[in-house]
Amino acid sequence: MWKQNEDYLYGVDLYNFAYWWEAHEAWEGLWHQAEDTYRLFLQGLIQVSASLIKYHMRMLRPLRTLSTAGRTKLRQVVTEIDDVNGHYMGLNLPDFLATADTFFNPFFSEQVTEETYQNITVQPLILLQL
């Protein structure tokens, strides 16, 4: 059960406090052992986390690539799970993806400037529902 998965929960805490690399590391060990939907979910989170590192470093191309790959995997998880509301591992995936889309969309415009980075209005946090 995810509520007792200390590595997963630790990764969530690290991610939410902008320790994206460390979150990636916390989840990677789980990912190597995971299978099927759980593996896809972890890989999606890892890629979104890595894309936030690229956001912080102002590296637009890898931000786009990683955020797209991660969100695509998380959308696939939504189609694979039995929960009609899209909850998986305590996370409301449709809500998370909507927030992530709002966060990342400005970086897909033709003109991305420093102002684009400064005008962020939402953060794609992982809000677990216990």
C-alpha positions in Angstrom: 0.0 0.0 0.0 1.3 3.4 -0.9 0.7 4.9 2.5 3.5 2.7 3.9 5.8 3.2 1.0 8.5 5.3 2.7 10.6 5.8 -0.4 7.6 7.0 -2.4 6.4 9.4 0.3 9.9 10.7 0.9 10.2 11.4 -2.9 6.9 13.3 -2.8 8.1 15.4 0.1 11.4 16.1 -1.7 9.6 17.0 -4.9 7.1 19.4 -3.2 10.0 21.2 -1.5 11.8 21.6 -4.9 14.4 19.0 -4.3 13.6 17.5 -7.7 16.9 15.7 -8.2 16.7 14.1 -4.8 13.0 13.1 -5.5 14.1 11.5 -8.7 16.7 9.5 -6.8 14.2 8.4 -4.2 11.8 7.1 -6.9 14.4 5.6 -9.1 15.1 2.7 -6.8 11.4 1.9 -6.7 11.2 2.3 -10.5 13.9 -0.3 -11.1 11.9 -2.8 -9.1 8.4 -1.8 -10.4 6.3 -3.4 -13.1 3.5 -2.4 -15.4 1.4 0.7 -14.3 3.4 1.4 -11.2 6.6 1.5 -13.3 4.9 3.8 -15.8 3.7 6.1 -13.0 7.1 6.4 -11.3 8.8 7.0 -14.7 6.2 9.8 -15.4 6.9 11.4 -12.0 10.7 11.1 -12.5 10.5 12.8 -15.9 8.3 15.6 -14.6 10.7 16.1 -11.7 13.6 16.2 -14.1 11.8 18.7 -16.3 11.5 21.0 -13.3 15.3 20.8 -12.9 15.6 21.9 -16.5 13.1 24.7 -15.8 15.2 25.9 -12.9 18.3 25.7 -15.1 16.5 27.6 -18.0 17.1 24.7 -20.4 14.1 25.0 -22.6 14.5 22.0 -25.0 15.0 19.3 -22.3 12.2 21.0 -20.2 9.9 20.5 -23.2 11.0 16.9 -23.9 10.9 15.7 -20.3 7.7 17.4 -19.3 5.9 16.0 -22.4 7.2 12.5 -21.9 6.3 12.5 -18.2 2.9 13.9 -18.7 2.2 11.4 -21.5 3.1 8.5 -19.2 0.9 9.8 -16.4 -2.0 10.2 -18.9 -1.5 6.6 -19.9 -1.7 5.6 -16.2 -5.1 7.3 -16.0 -6.3 5.1 -18.8 -4.9 1.9 -17.2 -6.2 2.2 -13.7 -9.6 1.2 -12.4 -10.3 4.3 -10.4 -13.0 6.3 -12.2 -11.7 9.6 -10.6 -8.1 9.0 -11.8 -6.6 8.5 -8.4 -3.4 6.4 -8.2 -0.9 6.1 -5.3 -2.8 8.8 -3.5 -2.6 11.3 -6.3 -5.5 12.7 -8.3 -3.8 12.4 -11.6 -6.3 14.5 -13.7 -5.9 17.4 -11.2 -2.1 17.0 -11.2 -2.0 16.9 -15.0 -4.2 19.9 -15.3 -1.9 21.9 -13.0 1.2 20.6 -14.8 -0.2 21.5 -18.2 -0.9 25.1 -16.9 2.6 25.3 -15.6 4.4 23.9 -18.7 2.2 25.4 -21.5 3.9 28.8 -21.6 7.2 27.1 -22.3 5.8 25.7 -25.6 5.2 29.1 -27.1 7.4 30.4 -29.9 8.7 33.3 -27.8 10.0 32.1 -24.4 11.8 34.8 -22.4 13.0 35.3 -18.9 9.6 36.9 -18.2 8.0 33.6 -19.1 10.0 31.9 -16.3 9.1 34.8 -13.9 5.4 34.8 -14.6 4.6 31.3 -13.3 1.2 31.3 -11.5 0.9 27.6 -10.4 3.3 24.9 -9.3 2.6 21.2 -10.1 2.7 19.9 -6.6 1.9 16.4 -5.6 -1.0 16.6 -3.3 -1.8 13.2 -1.8 -5.3 12.4 -0.7 -5.2 10.2 2.3 
